[in-house]
Each structure stands twice: as structure tokens, then as C-alpha cells.
Amino acid sequence: CRSVRRLNSTPPLPGSKFQNHRSLFTTALAAFGAGTVVYLGSVWFFQQRLIYFPTKSLEEKPESNGLSYEDFWINTEDNVKIHSWVLARKPSNFGSLLNSGNVILFLHGNAGNISHRLHNANLLLENLEKTRPNESWRIVLLSYRGYGLSEGQPSMKGLKLDVEAAYTSLSKLM
């Protein structure tokens, strides 16, 4: 039997065979932490673009869906002019569409604009007429700031101001 002898080598320390694994784990953990910080920072920085998808051009008018309508403009507390449509399935005999009937404030969502929700509004009015035939219904289809013909840029604070302004304006008219 021959014994092999190492020259100029020191015997390994206890537990040192895991040293490379610890270094690899620490590097992976640091990379994961840095990636997480970059990802969360990007989400925070670009949150407006990740939440709101406004479309400025109106692709169709209410009459193409068989609806009577009026443009209804509202000024918000922070002086932004927002646009909406007052919709009905039948023309009003009382002048303005807001002068008669029950009113529903319809919010279109985070993408597109009010012209993309005309079909939904028409279906809602149709179902209300079937289930409550003795009542008159109107829908105010609100376009948030930055969407459709409304001024401004979309934001959570702005959206809240838009809805409050619409509700207040409609309450005063009823």
C-alpha cells in the first residue's frame, strides 16, 4: 500500500466543504433581493400606466345603438372639465333627459372610454324597461379625466374627484 502525501497543503477545516454552498446561497439571496427591489420600484414608478388605459377618441355615438343622448359636462373640485353622456332608450318629452326618470351613474372602468360601454348601457336600460315597465330610466355614462373628451390625466385621486363631482351635480338636478 502506498500512501499519498500532499505537499504544501493544509488539511481541510471542519465544515469547509459547505463554504462554497454558503457563498452561492448568499449570492443568490442578494440577487433575488435586488431583483425584488427593482421590480417593486418599477411597479410603483409605472403604476399609472399599469392601471389606467385611456382612449381619447370616441369610436361610436349613442344613436348608433338606438339611444337618445345629451352631452353632460361637469366641472370638478380641482377645475377639470369631464364629459359624460345622459342616455335613454326613448326621447324625453320634458326637454332635458335629466328632467325625468330614475338615473344610474355608470362608471366605464379602467380602459377605453364611454363609447366602448354603449352596448352595456343599452342592455341595462333594456332590462330595466322589461323588469320595471312603469318607470323611466336614464344612465349617465361618466368619462373620467384623461378618457374620451374629458380633460386631465387619470389618477386615483382624480377618479374620486370625478365621481364626487358627478354625484353632486346629479343630486342638485334631481
C-alpha positions as CSV (number, residue, x, y, z in Angstrom):
1,C,0.0,0.0,0.0
2,R,1.2,3.3,-0.9
3,S,0.2,6.4,0.9
4,V,-0.2,9.6,-1.0
5,R,1.2,12.6,0.7
6,R,0.3,16.2,-0.1
7,L,3.0,18.7,-0.1
8,N,2.4,22.2,1.0
9,S,-1.3,21.6,1.7
10,T,-3.2,22.1,4.8
11,P,-5.8,19.7,6.0
12,P,-9.4,20.9,5.4
13,L,-11.2,22.6,8.3
14,P,-14.3,21.0,9.6
15,G,-17.4,22.2,7.7
16,S,-15.4,23.9,4.9
17,K,-16.9,21.7,2.2
18,F,-20.1,23.8,2.6
19,Q,-18.3,27.1,2.3
20,N,-18.9,27.2,-1.5
21,H,-22.6,26.4,-1.0
22,R,-23.0,29.2,1.6
23,S,-21.3,31.7,-0.8
24,L,-23.6,30.6,-3.6
25,F,-26.7,30.8,-1.4
26,T,-25.7,34.3,-0.2
27,T,-25.1,35.5,-3.8
28,A,-28.5,34.1,-4.9
29,L,-30.3,35.7,-2.0
30,A,-28.7,39.1,-2.7
31,A,-29.6,38.8,-6.4
32,F,-33.2,37.9,-5.5
33,G,-33.4,40.8,-3.1
34,A,-32.1,43.2,-5.6
35,G,-34.4,41.9,-8.3
36,T,-37.4,42.3,-5.9
37,V,-36.4,45.9,-5.1
38,V,-36.1,46.7,-8.8
39,Y,-39.4,45.0,-9.7
40,L,-41.3,46.8,-6.9
41,G,-39.7,50.1,-7.7
42,S,-40.7,49.7,-11.3
43,V,-44.3,48.8,-10.4
44,W,-44.5,51.9,-8.1
45,F,-42.9,54.2,-10.7
46,F,-45.1,53.0,-13.6
47,Q,-48.3,52.3,-11.6
48,Q,-50.3,54.9,-13.5
49,R,-49.5,53.2,-16.8
50,L,-50.2,49.8,-15.4
51,I,-53.7,50.7,-14.0
52,Y,-55.2,53.2,-16.5
53,F,-55.6,52.6,-20.2
54,P,-57.4,55.6,-21.5
55,T,-58.6,56.1,-25.1
56,K,-59.2,59.6,-26.2
57,S,-61.2,59.1,-29.4
58,L,-64.9,58.2,-29.2
59,E,-65.5,55.3,-31.6
60,E,-69.2,55.5,-31.8
61,K,-72.1,57.6,-30.8
62,P,-75.2,56.6,-28.7
63,E,-77.5,56.9,-31.6
64,S,-75.7,54.0,-33.4
65,N,-77.0,51.9,-30.5
66,G,-80.6,53.2,-30.7
67,L,-80.1,55.5,-27.7
68,S,-81.2,59.1,-27.2
69,Y,-78.4,61.2,-25.6
70,E,-77.2,64.5,-24.4
71,D,-73.7,65.6,-23.6
72,F,-73.4,66.5,-19.9
73,W,-70.3,68.4,-18.8
74,I,-69.2,68.5,-15.2
75,N,-66.5,70.7,-13.5
76,T,-64.6,69.0,-10.7
77,E,-63.4,70.5,-7.5
78,D,-59.9,70.9,-8.9
79,N,-61.3,72.6,-12.1
80,V,-61.0,69.7,-14.5
81,K,-63.8,69.5,-17.1
82,I,-65.2,66.0,-17.5
83,H,-67.5,64.7,-20.1
84,S,-70.5,62.3,-19.8
85,W,-73.5,61.2,-21.8
86,V,-77.0,61.1,-20.5
87,L,-78.6,58.1,-22.2
88,A,-82.2,57.0,-22.6
89,R,-83.9,54.5,-24.9
90,K,-86.7,56.9,-25.7
91,P,-86.5,60.7,-26.1
92,S,-87.8,62.7,-23.2
93,N,-91.0,64.7,-23.5
94,F,-89.7,67.1,-20.8
95,G,-86.8,68.7,-22.5
96,S,-83.5,67.6,-20.9
97,L,-83.2,63.8,-20.5
98,L,-82.3,64.5,-16.8
99,N,-85.7,66.1,-16.1
100,S,-87.5,62.8,-15.8
101,G,-87.0,59.3,-14.5
102,N,-84.5,57.4,-12.4
103,V,-80.8,58.0,-13.0
104,I,-78.0,55.5,-12.8
105,L,-74.4,56.8,-12.7
106,F,-72.4,54.3,-14.9
107,L,-68.6,54.2,-14.5
108,H,-66.9,52.7,-17.5
109,G,-63.8,51.0,-15.9
110,N,-60.1,51.5,-16.4
111,A,-59.7,51.0,-20.1
112,G,-61.3,52.5,-23.2
113,N,-63.9,55.2,-22.7
114,I,-67.6,55.7,-22.6
115,S,-68.1,54.9,-26.3
116,H,-66.9,51.3,-25.6
117,R,-69.7,50.8,-23.0
118,L,-72.7,51.9,-25.0
119,H,-73.7,48.3,-25.7
120,N,-73.6,47.5,-21.9
121,A,-75.6,50.7,-21.1
122,N,-78.2,49.8,-23.8
123,L,-78.6,46.3,-22.4
124,L,-79.0,47.6,-18.9
125,L,-81.7,50.1,-20.0
126,E,-83.5,47.4,-22.0
127,N,-83.5,45.0,-18.9
128,L,-84.8,47.8,-16.6
129,E,-87.6,48.6,-19.1
130,K,-88.6,44.9,-19.1
131,T,-88.5,44.4,-15.3
132,R,-89.8,47.9,-14.3
133,P,-92.0,48.9,-17.2
134,N,-93.8,51.7,-15.3
135,E,-90.6,53.6,-14.6
136,S,-88.5,55.8,-16.7
137,W,-84.7,55.2,-16.7
138,R,-81.6,57.3,-17.6
139,I,-78.0,56.4,-17.5
140,V,-75.2,59.0,-17.0
141,L,-72.2,57.4,-18.6
142,L,-69.2,59.2,-17.0
143,S,-65.9,59.6,-18.7
144,Y,-63.1,60.1,-16.2
145,R,-60.3,62.6,-16.6
146,G,-57.9,61.7,-19.3
147,Y,-60.5,59.4,-21.0
148,G,-62.6,60.4,-24.1
149,L,-63.3,64.1,-24.3
150,S,-62.5,64.7,-20.6
151,E,-59.6,66.9,-19.7
152,G,-56.7,65.9,-17.4
153,Q,-54.7,62.8,-16.6
154,P,-56.1,59.7,-14.9
155,S,-55.2,59.1,-11.2
156,M,-56.9,57.5,-8.2
157,K,-57.3,60.9,-6.5
158,G,-58.7,62.4,-9.8
159,L,-61.1,59.5,-10.3
160,K,-62.5,60.1,-6.8
161,L,-63.0,63.8,-7.5
162,D,-64.7,63.0,-10.9
163,V,-67.2,60.6,-9.3
164,E,-67.9,63.0,-6.4
165,A,-68.4,65.9,-8.8
166,A,-70.8,63.8,-11.0
167,Y,-72.8,62.6,-8.0
168,T,-73.0,66.2,-6.6
169,S,-74.1,67.6,-10.0
170,L,-76.7,64.9,-10.5
171,S,-78.0,65.3,-6.9
172,K,-78.6,69.0,-7.5
173,L,-80.5,68.4,-10.7
174,M,-82.9,65.7,-9.2
